[in-house]
Amino acid sequence: MENSGNIIYFLGFIGAAVYFIGQATTFWLGVLGFLKALVWPAFLIYLALKSLGA
């Protein structure tokens, strides 16, 4: 049960990597997509706080 956060993060990473790399049109945009997939929680929290007006 203590590793459930890690599993959720890993599944989110895989989903984000598939999405971002799938949208890439060049190799370097694919690399950028992989890097974005590593930090997707930061994007999520930023957009959530932005939409809440915090």
mmCIF entry with sequence, helices, sheets and N, C-alpha, C, O atoms, coordinates in Angstrom:
data_MODEL
# 
_entry.id   MODEL 
# 
_entity.id                         1 
_entity.type                       polymer 
_entity.pdbx_number_of_molecules   1 
# 
_entity_poly.entity_id                      1 
_entity_poly.type                           'polypeptide(L)' 
_entity_poly.nstd_linkage                   no 
_entity_poly.nstd_monomer                   no 
_entity_poly.pdbx_seq_one_letter_code       MENSGNIIYFLGFIGAAVYFIGQATTFWLGVLGFLKALVWPAFLIYLALKSLGA 
_entity_poly.pdbx_seq_one_letter_code_can   MENSGNIIYFLGFIGAAVYFIGQATTFWLGVLGFLKALVWPAFLIYLALKSLGA 
_entity_poly.pdbx_strand_id                 A 
# 
loop_
_entity_poly_seq.entity_id 
_entity_poly_seq.num 
_entity_poly_seq.mon_id 
_entity_poly_seq.hetero 
1 1  MET n 
1 2  GLU n 
1 3  ASN n 
1 4  SER n 
1 5  GLY n 
1 6  ASN n 
1 7  ILE n 
1 8  ILE n 
1 9  TYR n 
1 10 PHE n 
1 11 LEU n 
1 12 GLY n 
1 13 PHE n 
1 14 ILE n 
1 15 GLY n 
1 16 ALA n 
1 17 ALA n 
1 18 VAL n 
1 19 TYR n 
1 20 PHE n 
1 21 ILE n 
1 22 GLY n 
1 23 GLN n 
1 24 ALA n 
1 25 THR n 
1 26 THR n 
1 27 PHE n 
1 28 TRP n 
1 29 LEU n 
1 30 GLY n 
1 31 VAL n 
1 32 LEU n 
1 33 GLY n 
1 34 PHE n 
1 35 LEU n 
1 36 LYS n 
1 37 ALA n 
1 38 LEU n 
1 39 VAL n 
1 40 TRP n 
1 41 PRO n 
1 42 ALA n 
1 43 PHE n 
1 44 LEU n 
1 45 ILE n 
1 46 TYR n 
1 47 LEU n 
1 48 ALA n 
1 49 LEU n 
1 50 LYS n 
1 51 SER n 
1 52 LEU n 
1 53 GLY n 
1 54 ALA n 
# 
_struct_asym.id          A 
_struct_asym.entity_id   1 
# 
loop_
_struct_conf.conf_type_id 
_struct_conf.id 
_struct_conf.pdbx_PDB_helix_id 
_struct_conf.beg_label_comp_id 
_struct_conf.beg_label_asym_id 
_struct_conf.beg_label_seq_id 
_struct_conf.pdbx_beg_PDB_ins_code 
_struct_conf.end_label_comp_id 
_struct_conf.end_label_asym_id 
_struct_conf.end_label_seq_id 
_struct_conf.pdbx_end_PDB_ins_code 
_struct_conf.beg_auth_comp_id 
_struct_conf.beg_auth_asym_id 
_struct_conf.beg_auth_seq_id 
_struct_conf.end_auth_comp_id 
_struct_conf.end_auth_asym_id 
_struct_conf.end_auth_seq_id 
_struct_conf.pdbx_PDB_helix_class 
_struct_conf.details 
_struct_conf.pdbx_PDB_helix_length 
HELX_P HELX_P1 AA1 SER A 4  ? GLN A 23 ? SER A 4  GLN A 23 1 ? 20 
HELX_P HELX_P2 AA2 PHE A 27 ? LEU A 38 ? PHE A 27 LEU A 38 1 ? 12 
HELX_P HELX_P3 AA3 TRP A 40 ? LEU A 52 ? TRP A 40 LEU A 52 1 ? 13 
# 
_struct_conf_type.id          HELX_P 
_struct_conf_type.criteria    ? 
_struct_conf_type.reference   ? 
# 
loop_
_atom_site.group_PDB 
_atom_site.id 
_atom_site.type_symbol 
_atom_site.label_atom_id 
_atom_site.label_alt_id 
_atom_site.label_comp_id 
_atom_site.label_asym_id 
_atom_site.label_entity_id 
_atom_site.label_seq_id 
_atom_site.pdbx_PDB_ins_code 
_atom_site.Cartn_x 
_atom_site.Cartn_y 
_atom_site.Cartn_z 
_atom_site.occupancy 
_atom_site.B_iso_or_equiv 
_atom_site.pdbx_formal_charge 
_atom_site.auth_seq_id 
_atom_site.auth_comp_id 
_atom_site.auth_asym_id 
_atom_site.auth_atom_id 
_atom_site.pdbx_PDB_model_num 
ATOM 1   N N  . MET A 1 1  ? 0.812  -1.194 0.000   1.00 0.00 ? 1  MET A N  1 
ATOM 2   C CA . MET A 1 1  ? 0.000  0.000  0.000   1.00 0.00 ? 1  MET A CA 1 
ATOM 3   C C  . MET A 1 1  ? 0.860  1.265  0.000   1.00 0.00 ? 1  MET A C  1 
ATOM 4   O O  . MET A 1 1  ? 0.443  2.295  -0.531  1.00 0.00 ? 1  MET A O  1 
ATOM 5   N N  . GLU A 1 2  ? 2.029  1.198  0.577   1.00 0.00 ? 2  GLU A N  1 
ATOM 6   C CA . GLU A 1 2  ? 2.869  2.384  0.646   1.00 0.00 ? 2  GLU A CA 1 
ATOM 7   C C  . GLU A 1 2  ? 3.467  2.770  -0.699  1.00 0.00 ? 2  GLU A C  1 
ATOM 8   O O  . GLU A 1 2  ? 3.891  3.912  -0.881  1.00 0.00 ? 2  GLU A O  1 
ATOM 9   N N  . ASN A 1 3  ? 3.508  1.843  -1.637  1.00 0.00 ? 3  ASN A N  1 
ATOM 10  C CA . ASN A 1 3  ? 4.067  2.129  -2.959  1.00 0.00 ? 3  ASN A CA 1 
ATOM 11  C C  . ASN A 1 3  ? 3.014  2.532  -3.975  1.00 0.00 ? 3  ASN A C  1 
ATOM 12  O O  . ASN A 1 3  ? 3.327  2.675  -5.157  1.00 0.00 ? 3  ASN A O  1 
ATOM 13  N N  . SER A 1 4  ? 1.779  2.718  -3.547  1.00 0.00 ? 4  SER A N  1 
ATOM 14  C CA . SER A 1 4  ? 0.725  3.038  -4.508  1.00 0.00 ? 4  SER A CA 1 
ATOM 15  C C  . SER A 1 4  ? 0.967  4.388  -5.171  1.00 0.00 ? 4  SER A C  1 
ATOM 16  O O  . SER A 1 4  ? 0.608  4.570  -6.334  1.00 0.00 ? 4  SER A O  1 
ATOM 17  N N  . GLY A 1 5  ? 1.565  5.333  -4.461  1.00 0.00 ? 5  GLY A N  1 
ATOM 18  C CA . GLY A 1 5  ? 1.896  6.622  -5.066  1.00 0.00 ? 5  GLY A CA 1 
ATOM 19  C C  . GLY A 1 5  ? 2.923  6.482  -6.168  1.00 0.00 ? 5  GLY A C  1 
ATOM 20  O O  . GLY A 1 5  ? 2.843  7.161  -7.192  1.00 0.00 ? 5  GLY A O  1 
ATOM 21  N N  . ASN A 1 6  ? 3.889  5.601  -5.958  1.00 0.00 ? 6  ASN A N  1 
ATOM 22  C CA . ASN A 1 6  ? 4.907  5.358  -6.981  1.00 0.00 ? 6  ASN A CA 1 
ATOM 23  C C  . ASN A 1 6  ? 4.294  4.717  -8.218  1.00 0.00 ? 6  ASN A C  1 
ATOM 24  O O  . ASN A 1 6  ? 4.661  5.054  -9.344  1.00 0.00 ? 6  ASN A O  1 
ATOM 25  N N  . ILE A 1 7  ? 3.370  3.804  -8.010  1.00 0.00 ? 7  ILE A N  1 
ATOM 26  C CA . ILE A 1 7  ? 2.726  3.132  -9.143  1.00 0.00 ? 7  ILE A CA 1 
ATOM 27  C C  . ILE A 1 7  ? 1.905  4.134  -9.949  1.00 0.00 ? 7  ILE A C  1 
ATOM 28  O O  . ILE A 1 7  ? 1.927  4.118  -11.180 1.00 0.00 ? 7  ILE A O  1 
ATOM 29  N N  . ILE A 1 8  ? 1.183  5.003  -9.249  1.00 0.00 ? 8  ILE A N  1 
ATOM 30  C CA . ILE A 1 8  ? 0.371  6.015  -9.932  1.00 0.00 ? 8  ILE A CA 1 
ATOM 31  C C  . ILE A 1 8  ? 1.270  6.978  -10.710 1.00 0.00 ? 8  ILE A C  1 
ATOM 32  O O  . ILE A 1 8  ? 0.964  7.339  -11.846 1.00 0.00 ? 8  ILE A O  1 
ATOM 33  N N  . TYR A 1 9  ? 2.376  7.389  -10.097 1.00 0.00 ? 9  TYR A N  1 
ATOM 34  C CA . TYR A 1 9  ? 3.312  8.277  -10.790 1.00 0.00 ? 9  TYR A CA 1 
ATOM 35  C C  . TYR A 1 9  ? 3.885  7.588  -12.026 1.00 0.00 ? 9  TYR A C  1 
ATOM 36  O O  . TYR A 1 9  ? 3.988  8.201  -13.088 1.00 0.00 ? 9  TYR A O  1 
ATOM 37  N N  . PHE A 1 10 ? 4.259  6.308  -11.888 1.00 0.00 ? 10 PHE A N  1 
ATOM 38  C CA . PHE A 1 10 ? 4.833  5.575  -13.016 1.00 0.00 ? 10 PHE A CA 1 
ATOM 39  C C  . PHE A 1 10 ? 3.834  5.439  -14.157 1.00 0.00 ? 10 PHE A C  1 
ATOM 40  O O  . PHE A 1 10 ? 4.189  5.639  -15.319 1.00 0.00 ? 10 PHE A O  1 
ATOM 41  N N  . LEU A 1 11 ? 2.596  5.102  -13.840 1.00 0.00 ? 11 LEU A N  1 
ATOM 42  C CA . LEU A 1 11 ? 1.577  4.996  -14.882 1.00 0.00 ? 11 LEU A CA 1 
ATOM 43  C C  . LEU A 1 11 ? 1.312  6.352  -15.534 1.00 0.00 ? 11 LEU A C  1 
ATOM 44  O O  . LEU A 1 11 ? 1.109  6.438  -16.745 1.00 0.00 ? 11 LEU A O  1 
ATOM 45  N N  . GLY A 1 12 ? 1.313  7.402  -14.728 1.00 0.00 ? 12 GLY A N  1 
ATOM 46  C CA . GLY A 1 12 ? 1.161  8.745  -15.283 1.00 0.00 ? 12 GLY A CA 1 
ATOM 47  C C  . GLY A 1 12 ? 2.324  9.113  -16.180 1.00 0.00 ? 12 GLY A C  1 
ATOM 48  O O  . GLY A 1 12 ? 2.142  9.743  -17.221 1.00 0.00 ? 12 GLY A O  1 
ATOM 49  N N  . PHE A 1 13 ? 3.529  8.716  -15.771 1.00 0.00 ? 13 PHE A N  1 
ATOM 50  C CA . PHE A 1 13 ? 4.712  8.973  -16.594 1.00 0.00 ? 13 PHE A CA 1 
ATOM 51  C C  . PHE A 1 13 ? 4.596  8.271  -17.939 1.00 0.00 ? 13 PHE A C  1 
ATOM 52  O O  . PHE A 1 13 ? 4.871  8.868  -18.980 1.00 0.00 ? 13 PHE A O  1 
ATOM 53  N N  . ILE A 1 14 ? 4.191  7.013  -17.921 1.00 0.00 ? 14 ILE A N  1 
ATOM 54  C CA . ILE A 1 14 ? 4.056  6.258  -19.174 1.00 0.00 ? 14 ILE A CA 1 
ATOM 55  C C  . ILE A 1 14 ? 3.013  6.920  -20.078 1.00 0.00 ? 14 ILE A C  1 
ATOM 56  O O  . ILE A 1 14 ? 3.240  7.094  -21.275 1.00 0.00 ? 14 ILE A O  1 
ATOM 57  N N  . GLY A 1 15 ? 1.874  7.285  -19.495 1.00 0.00 ? 15 GLY A N  1 
ATOM 58  C CA . GLY A 1 15 ? 0.828  7.937  -20.290 1.00 0.00 ? 15 GLY A CA 1 
ATOM 59  C C  . GLY A 1 15 ? 1.278  9.263  -20.850 1.00 0.00 ? 15 GLY A C  1 
ATOM 60  O O  . GLY A 1 15 ? 1.010  9.571  -22.011 1.00 0.00 ? 15 GLY A O  1 
ATOM 61  N N  . ALA A 1 16 ? 1.969  10.063 -20.032 1.00 0.00 ? 16 ALA A N  1 
ATOM 62  C CA . ALA A 1 16 ? 2.458  11.357 -20.503 1.00 0.00 ? 16 ALA A CA 1 
ATOM 63  C C  . ALA A 1 16 ? 3.525  11.179 -21.574 1.00 0.00 ? 16 ALA A C  1 
ATOM 64  O O  . ALA A 1 16 ? 3.554  11.928 -22.551 1.00 0.00 ? 16 ALA A O  1 
ATOM 65  N N  . ALA A 1 17 ? 4.397  10.201 -21.401 1.00 0.00 ? 17 ALA A N  1 
ATOM 66  C CA . ALA A 1 17 ? 5.443  9.958  -22.396 1.00 0.00 ? 17 ALA A CA 1 
ATOM 67  C C  . ALA A 1 17 ? 4.827  9.546  -23.728 1.00 0.00 ? 17 ALA A C  1 
ATOM 68  O O  . ALA A 1 17 ? 5.241  10.029 -24.783 1.00 0.00 ? 17 ALA A O  1 
ATOM 69  N N  . VAL A 1 18 ? 3.849  8.664  -23.682 1.00 0.00 ? 18 VAL A N  1 
ATOM 70  C CA . VAL A 1 18 ? 3.180  8.251  -24.927 1.00 0.00 ? 18 VAL A CA 1 
ATOM 71  C C  . VAL A 1 18 ? 2.517  9.450  -25.591 1.00 0.00 ? 18 VAL A C  1 
ATOM 72  O O  . VAL A 1 18 ? 2.606  9.618  -26.807 1.00 0.00 ? 18 VAL A O  1 
ATOM 73  N N  . TYR A 1 19 ? 1.857  10.279 -24.799 1.00 0.00 ? 19 TYR A N  1 
ATOM 74  C CA . TYR A 1 19 ? 1.175  11.446 -25.368 1.00 0.00 ? 19 TYR A CA 1 
ATOM 75  C C  . TYR A 1 19 ? 2.178  12.439 -25.960 1.00 0.00 ? 19 TYR A C  1 
ATOM 76  O O  . TYR A 1 19 ? 2.070  12.802 -27.131 1.00 0.00 ? 19 TYR A O  1 
ATOM 77  N N  . PHE A 1 20 ? 3.154  12.881 -25.154 1.00 0.00 ? 20 PHE A N  1 
ATOM 78  C CA . PHE A 1 20 ? 4.090  13.909 -25.615 1.00 0.00 ? 20 PHE A CA 1 
ATOM 79  C C  . PHE A 1 20 ? 4.956  13.414 -26.769 1.00 0.00 ? 20 PHE A C  1 
ATOM 80  O O  . PHE A 1 20 ? 5.191  14.162 -27.717 1.00 0.00 ? 20 PHE A O  1 
ATOM 81  N N  . ILE A 1 21 ? 5.428  12.191 -26.712 1.00 0.00 ? 21 ILE A N  1 
ATOM 82  C CA . ILE A 1 21 ? 6.268  11.671 -27.793 1.00 0.00 ? 21 ILE A CA 1 
ATOM 83  C C  . ILE A 1 21 ? 5.419  11.429 -29.038 1.00 0.00 ? 21 ILE A C  1 
ATOM 84  O O  . ILE A 1 21 ? 5.893  11.601 -30.161 1.00 0.00 ? 21 ILE A O  1 
ATOM 85  N N  . GLY A 1 22 ? 4.167  11.030 -28.834 1.00 0.00 ? 22 GLY A N  1 
ATOM 86  C CA . GLY A 1 22 ? 3.273  10.841 -29.974 1.00 0.00 ? 22 GLY A CA 1 
ATOM 87  C C  . GLY A 1 22 ? 2.969  12.130 -30.713 1.00 0.00 ? 22 GLY A C  1 
ATOM 88  O O  . GLY A 1 22 ? 2.686  12.103 -31.910 1.00 0.00 ? 22 GLY A O  1 
ATOM 89  N N  . GLN A 1 23 ? 3.024  13.254 -30.022 1.00 0.00 ? 23 GLN A N  1 
ATOM 90  C CA . GLN A 1 23 ? 2.769  14.549 -30.638 1.00 0.00 ? 23 GLN A CA 1 
ATOM 91  C C  . GLN A 1 23 ? 4.003  15.128 -31.326 1.00 0.00 ? 23 GLN A C  1 
ATOM 92  O O  . GLN A 1 23 ? 3.900  16.086 -32.092 1.00 0.00 ? 23 GLN A O  1 
ATOM 93  N N  . ALA A 1 24 ? 5.181  14.538 -31.049 1.00 0.00 ? 24 ALA A N  1 
ATOM 94  C CA . ALA A 1 24 ? 6.441  15.070 -31.583 1.00 0.00 ? 24 ALA A CA 1 
ATOM 95  C C  . ALA A 1 24 ? 6.549  14.799 -33.076 1.00 0.00 ? 24 ALA A C  1 
ATOM 96  O O  . ALA A 1 24 ? 6.173  13.732 -33.561 1.00 0.00 ? 24 ALA A O  1 
ATOM 97  N N  . THR A 1 25 ? 7.071  15.784 -33.788 1.00 0.00 ? 25 THR A N  1 
ATOM 98  C CA . THR A 1 25 ? 7.267  15.632 -35.230 1.00 0.00 ? 25 THR A CA 1 
ATOM 99  C C  . THR A 1 25 ? 8.737  15.446 -35.599 1.00 0.00 ? 25 THR A C  1 
ATOM 100 O O  . THR A 1 25 ? 9.049  15.063 -36.726 1.00 0.00 ? 25 THR A O  1 
ATOM 101 N N  . THR A 1 26 ? 9.638  15.712 -34.659 1.00 0.00 ? 26 THR A N  1 
ATOM 102 C CA . THR A 1 26 ? 11.069 15.506 -34.894 1.00 0.00 ? 26 THR A CA 1 
ATOM 103 C C  . THR A 1 26 ? 11.659 14.757 -33.704 1.00 0.00 ? 26 THR A C  1 
ATOM 104 O O  . THR A 1 26 ? 11.020 14.611 -32.662 1.00 0.00 ? 26 THR A O  1 
ATOM 105 N N  . PHE A 1 27 ? 12.880 14.291 -33.881 1.00 0.00 ? 27 PHE A N  1 
ATOM 106 C CA . PHE A 1 27 ? 13.558 13.560 -32.807 1.00 0.00 ? 27 PHE A CA 1 
ATOM 107 C C  . PHE A 1 27 ? 13.702 14.426 -31.563 1.00 0.00 ? 27 PHE A C  1 
ATOM 108 O O  . PHE A 1 27 ? 13.433 13.968 -30.452 1.00 0.00 ? 27 PHE A O  1 
ATOM 109 N N  . TRP A 1 28 ? 14.123 15.671 -31.742 1.00 0.00 ? 28 TRP A N  1 
ATOM 110 C CA . TRP A 1 28 ? 14.385 16.531 -30.587 1.00 0.00 ? 28 TRP A CA 1 
ATOM 111 C C  . TRP A 1 28 ? 13.100 16.923 -29.871 1.00 0.00 ? 28 TRP A C  1 
ATOM 112 O O  . TRP A 1 28 ? 13.106 17.125 -28.657 1.00 0.00 ? 28 TRP A O  1 
ATOM 113 N N  . LEU A 1 29 ? 12.009 17.033 -30.600 1.00 0.00 ? 29 LEU A N  1 
ATOM 114 C CA . LEU A 1 29 ? 10.729 17.258 -29.930 1.00 0.00 ? 29 LEU A CA 1 
ATOM 115 C C  . LEU A 1 29 ? 10.305 16.011 -29.155 1.00 0.00 ? 29 LEU A C  1 
ATOM 116 O O  . LEU A 1 29 ? 9.615  16.111 -28.141 1.00 0.00 ? 29 LEU A O  1 
ATOM 117 N N  . GLY A 1 30 ? 10.715 14.851 -29.631 1.00 0.00 ? 30 GLY A N  1 
ATOM 118 C CA . GLY A 1 30 ? 10.480 13.618 -28.892 1.00 0.00 ? 30 GLY A CA 1 
ATOM 119 C C  . GLY A 1 30 ? 11.275 13.583 -27.593 1.00 0.00 ? 30 GLY A C  1 
ATOM 120 O O  . GLY A 1 30 ? 10.771 13.151 -26.556 1.00 0.00 ? 30 GLY A O  1 
ATOM 121 N N  . VAL A 1 31 ? 12.523 14.042 -27.661 1.00 0.00 ? 31 VAL A N  1 
ATOM 122 C CA . VAL A 1 31 ? 13.345 14.136 -26.448 1.00 0.00 ? 31 VAL A CA 1 
ATOM 123 C C  . VAL A 1 31 ? 12.715 15.124 -25.467 1.00 0.00 ? 31 VAL A C  1 
ATOM 124 O O  . VAL A 1 31 ? 12.637 14.856 -24.268 1.00 0.00 ? 31 VAL A O  1 
ATOM 125 N N  . LEU A 1 32 ? 12.271 16.260 -25.983 1.00 0.00 ? 32 LEU A N  1 
ATOM 126 C CA . LEU A 1 32 ? 11.596 17.236 -25.140 1.00 0.00 ? 32 LEU A CA 1 
ATOM 127 C C  . LEU A 1 32 ? 10.321 16.651 -24.538 1.00 0.00 ? 32 LEU A C  1 
ATOM 128 O O  . LEU A 1 32 ? 10.000 16.920 -23.381 1.00 0.00 ? 32 LEU A O  1 
ATOM 129 N N  . GLY A 1 33 ? 9.605  15.863 -25.309 1.00 0.00 ? 33 GLY A N  1 
ATOM 130 C CA . GLY A 1 33 ? 8.409  15.202 -24.806 1.00 0.00 ? 33 GLY A CA 1 
ATOM 131 C C  . GLY A 1 33 ? 8.721  14.249 -23.671 1.00 0.00 ? 33 GLY A C  1 
ATOM 132 O O  . GLY A 1 33 ? 7.965  14.164 -22.703 1.00 0.00 ? 33 GLY A O  1 
ATOM 133 N N  . PHE A 1 34 ? 9.831  13.528 -23.780 1.00 0.00 ? 34 PHE A N  1 
ATOM 134 C CA . PHE A 1 34 ? 10.251 12.636 -22.695 1.00 0.00 ? 34 PHE A CA 1 
ATOM 135 C C  . PHE A 1 34 ? 10.561 13.425 -21.432 1.00 0.00 ? 34 PHE A C  1 
ATOM 136 O O  . PHE A 1 34 ? 10.176 13.024 -20.333 1.00 0.00 ? 34 PHE A O  1 
ATOM 137 N N  . LEU A 1 35 ? 11.253 14.544 -21.589 1.00 0.00 ? 35 LEU A N  1 
ATOM 138 C CA . LEU A 1 35 ? 11.573 15.381 -20.426 1.00 0.00 ? 35 LEU A CA 1 
ATOM 139 C C  . LEU A 1 35 ? 10.304 15.969 -19.805 1.00 0.00 ? 35 LEU A C  1 
ATOM 140 O O  . LEU A 1 35 ? 10.197 16.059 -18.582 1.00 0.00 ? 35 LEU A O  1 
ATOM 141 N N  . LYS A 1 36 ? 9.355  16.363 -20.632 1.00 0.00 ? 36 LYS A N  1 
ATOM 142 C CA . LYS A 1 36 ? 8.080  16.856 -20.119 1.00 0.00 ? 36 LYS A CA 1 
ATOM 143 C C  . LYS A 1 36 ? 7.351  15.769 -19.342 1.00 0.00 ? 36 LYS A C  1 
ATOM 144 O O  . LYS A 1 36 ? 6.705  16.044 -18.331 1.00 0.00 ? 36 LYS A O  1 
ATOM 145 N N  . ALA A 1 37 ? 7.457  14.535 -19.820 1.00 0.00 ? 37 ALA A N  1 
ATOM 146 C CA . ALA A 1 37 ? 6.797  13.424 -19.141 1.00 0.00 ? 37 ALA A CA 1 
ATOM 147 C C  . ALA A 1 37 ? 7.381  13.203 -17.747 1.00 0.00 ? 37 ALA A C  1 
ATOM 148 O O  . ALA A 1 37 ? 6.680  12.748 -16.843 1.00 0.00 ? 37 ALA A O  1 
ATOM 149 N N  . LEU A 1 38 ? 8.648  13.521 -17.574 1.00 0.00 ? 38 LEU A N  1 
ATOM 150 C CA . LEU A 1 38 ? 9.266  13.370 -16.256 1.00 0.00 ? 38 LEU A CA 1 
ATOM 151 C C  . LEU A 1 38 ? 8.692  14.348 -15.238 1.00 0.00 ? 38 LEU A C  1 
ATOM 152 O O  . LEU A 1 38 ? 8.624  14.036 -14.049 1.00 0.00 ? 38 LEU A O  1 
ATOM 153 N N  . VAL A 1 39 ? 8.282  15.518 -15.690 1.00 0.00 ? 39 VAL A N  1 
ATOM 154 C CA . VAL A 1 39 ? 7.826  16.560 -14.766 1.00 0.00 ? 39 VAL A CA 1 
ATOM 155 C C  . VAL A 1 39 ? 6.336  16.867 -14.914 1.00 0.00 ? 39 VAL A C  1 
ATOM 156 O O  . VAL A 1 39 ? 5.901  17.956 -14.540 1.00 0.00 ? 39 VAL A O  1 
ATOM 157 N N  . TRP A 1 40 ? 5.542  15.933 -15.452 1.00 0.00 ? 40 TRP A N  1 
ATOM 158 C CA . TRP A 1 40 ? 4.119  16.195 -15.656 1.00 0.00 ? 40 TRP A CA 1 
ATOM 159 C C  . TRP A 1 40 ? 3.385  16.562 -14.375 1.00 0.00 ? 40 TRP A C  1 
ATOM 160 O O  . TRP A 1 40 ? 2.437  17.344 -14.452 1.00 0.00 ? 40 TRP A O  1 
ATOM 161 N N  . PRO A 1 41 ? 3.757  16.052 -13.191 1.00 0.00 ? 41 PRO A N  1 
ATOM 162 C CA . PRO A 1 41 ? 3.014  16.479 -12.000 1.00 0.00 ? 41 PRO A CA 1 
ATOM 163 C C  . PRO A 1 41 ? 3.152  17.980 -11.732 1.00 0.00 ? 41 PRO A C  1 
ATOM 164 O O  . PRO A 1 41 ? 2.222  18.612 -11.231 1.00 0.00 ? 41 PRO A O  1 
ATOM 165 N N  . ALA A 1 42 ? 4.305  18.542 -12.064 1.00 0.00 ? 42 ALA A N  1 
ATOM 166 C CA . ALA A 1 42 ? 4.487  19.979 -11.871 1.00 0.00 ? 42 ALA A CA 1 
ATOM 167 C C  . ALA A 1 42 ? 3.525  20.763 -12.762 1.00 0.00 ? 42 ALA A C  1 
ATOM 168 O O  . ALA A 1 42 ? 2.945  21.755 -12.321 1.00 0.00 ? 42 ALA A O  1 
ATOM 169 N N  . PHE A 1 43 ? 3.349  20.327 -14.011 1.00 0.00 ? 43 PHE A N  1 
ATOM 170 C CA . PHE A 1 43 ? 2.383  20.967 -14.905 1.00 0.00 ? 43 PHE A CA 1 
ATOM 171 C C  . PHE A 1 43 ? 0.974  20.856 -14.332 1.00 0.00 ? 43 PHE A C  1 
ATOM 172 O O  . PHE A 1 43 ? 0.205  21.817 -14.356 1.00 0.00 ? 43 PHE A O  1 
ATOM 173 N N  . LEU A 1 44 ? 0.648  19.680 -13.818 1.00 0.00 ? 44 LEU A N  1 
ATOM 174 C CA . LEU A 1 44 ? -0.682 19.428 -13.275 1.00 0.00 ? 44 LEU A CA 1 
ATOM 175 C C  . LEU A 1 44 ? -0.981 20.339 -12.087 1.00 0.00 ? 44 LEU A C  1 
ATOM 176 O O  . LEU A 1 44 ? -2.046 20.954 -12.030 1.00 0.00 ? 44 LEU A O  1 
ATOM 177 N N  . ILE A 1 45 ? -0.057 20.426 -11.147 1.00 0.00 ? 45 ILE A N  1 
ATOM 178 C CA . ILE A 1 45 ? -0.262 21.257 -9.964  1.00 0.00 ? 45 ILE A CA 1 
ATOM 179 C C  . ILE A 1 45 ? -0.326 22.734 -10.352 1.00 0.00 ? 45 ILE A C  1 
ATOM 180 O O  . ILE A 1 45 ? -1.159 23.477 -9.833  1.00 0.00 ? 45 ILE A O  1 
ATOM 181 N N  . TYR A 1 46 ? 0.548  23.156 -11.257 1.00 0.00 ? 46 TYR A N  1 
ATOM 182 C CA . TYR A 1 46 ? 0.549  24.551 -11.694 1.00 0.00 ? 46 TYR A CA 1 
ATOM 183 C C  . TYR A 1 46 ? -0.795 24.935 -12.316 1.00 0.00 ? 46 TYR A C  1 
ATOM 184 O O  . TYR A 1 46 ? -1.368 25.970 -11.975 1.00 0.00 ? 46 TYR A O  1 
ATOM 185 N N  . LEU A 1 47 ? -1.289 24.103 -13.222 1.00 0.00 ? 47 LEU A N  1 
ATOM 186 C CA . LEU A 1 47 ? -2.543 24.424 -13.880 1.00 0.00 ? 47 LEU A CA 1 
ATOM 187 C C  . LEU A 1 47 ? -3.721 24.338 -12.909 1.00 0.00 ? 47 LEU A C  1 
ATOM 188 O O  . LEU A 1 47 ? -4.675 25.107 -13.026 1.00 0.00 ? 47 LEU A O  1 
ATOM 189 N N  . ALA A 1 48 ? -3.663 23.410 -11.954 1.00 0.00 ? 48 ALA A N  1 
ATOM 190 C CA . ALA A 1 48 ? -4.734 23.309 -10.963 1.00 0.00 ? 48 ALA A CA 1 
ATOM 191 C C  . ALA A 1 48 ? -4.770 24.553 -10.078 1.00 0.00 ? 48 ALA A C  1 
ATOM 192 O O  . ALA A 1 48 ? -5.844 25.091 -9.811  1.00 0.00 ? 48 ALA A O  1 
ATOM 193 N N  . LEU A 1 49 ? -3.621 25.005 -9.629  1.00 0.00 ? 49 LEU A N  1 
ATOM 194 C CA . LEU A 1 49 ? -3.580 26.209 -8.801  1.00 0.00 ? 49 LEU A CA 1 
ATOM 195 C C  . LEU A 1 49 ? -3.969 27.452 -9.603  1.00 0.00 ? 49 LEU A C  1 
ATOM 196 O O  . LEU A 1 49 ? -4.623 28.358 -9.086  1.00 0.00 ? 49 LEU A O  1 
ATOM 197 N N  . LYS A 1 50 ? -3.565 27.481 -10.849 1.00 0.00 ? 50 LYS A N  1 
ATOM 198 C CA . LYS A 1 50 ? -3.915 28.612 -11.710 1.00 0.00 ? 50 LYS A CA 1 
ATOM 199 C C  . LYS A 1 50 ? -5.424 28.686 -11.907 1.00 0.00 ? 50 LYS A C  1 
ATOM 200 O O  . LYS A 1 50 ? -6.007 29.769 -11.857 1.00 0.00 ? 50 LYS A O  1 
ATOM 201 N N  . SER A 1 51 ? -6.054 27.545 -12.129 1.00 0.00 ? 51 SER A N  1 
ATOM 202 C CA . SER A 1 51 ? -7.502 27.545 -12.341 1.00 0.00 ? 51 SER A CA 1 
ATOM 203 C C  . SER A 1 51 ? -8.281 27.852 -11.064 1.00 0.00 ? 51 SER A C  1 
ATOM 204 O O  . SER A 1 51 ? -9.409 28.341 -11.127 1.00 0.00 ? 51 SER A O  1 
ATOM 205 N N  . LEU A 1 52 ? -7.687 27.567 -9.907  1.00 0.00 ? 52 LEU A N  1 
ATOM 206 C CA . LEU A 1 52 ? -8.322 27.886 -8.633  1.00 0.00 ? 52 LEU A CA 1 
ATOM 207 C C  . LEU A 1 52 ? -8.100 29.342 -8.224  1.00 0.00 ? 52 LEU A C  1 
ATOM 208 O O  . LEU A 1 52 ? -8.716 29.836 -7.279  1.00 0.00 ? 52 LEU A O  1 
ATOM 209 N N  . GLY A 1 53 ? -7.230 30.006 -8.937  1.00 0.00 ? 53 GLY A N  1 
ATOM 210 C CA . GLY A 1 53 ? -6.962 31.405 -8.649  1.00 0.00 ? 53 GLY A CA 1 
ATOM 211 C C  . GLY A 1 53 ? -5.984 31.613 -7.505  1.00 0.00 ? 53 GLY A C  1 
ATOM 212 O O  . GLY A 1 53 ? -5.924 32.696 -6.923  1.00 0.00 ? 53 GLY A O  1 
ATOM 213 N N  . ALA A 1 54 ? -5.229 30.593 -7.187  1.00 0.00 ? 54 ALA A N  1 
ATOM 214 C CA . ALA A 1 54 ? -4.275 30.689 -6.069  1.00 0.00 ? 54 ALA A CA 1 
ATOM 215 C C  . ALA A 1 54 ? -2.974 31.289 -6.537  1.00 0.00 ? 54 ALA A C  1 
ATOM 216 O O  . ALA A 1 54 ? -2.047 31.450 -5.743  1.00 0.00 ? 54 ALA A O  1 
# 
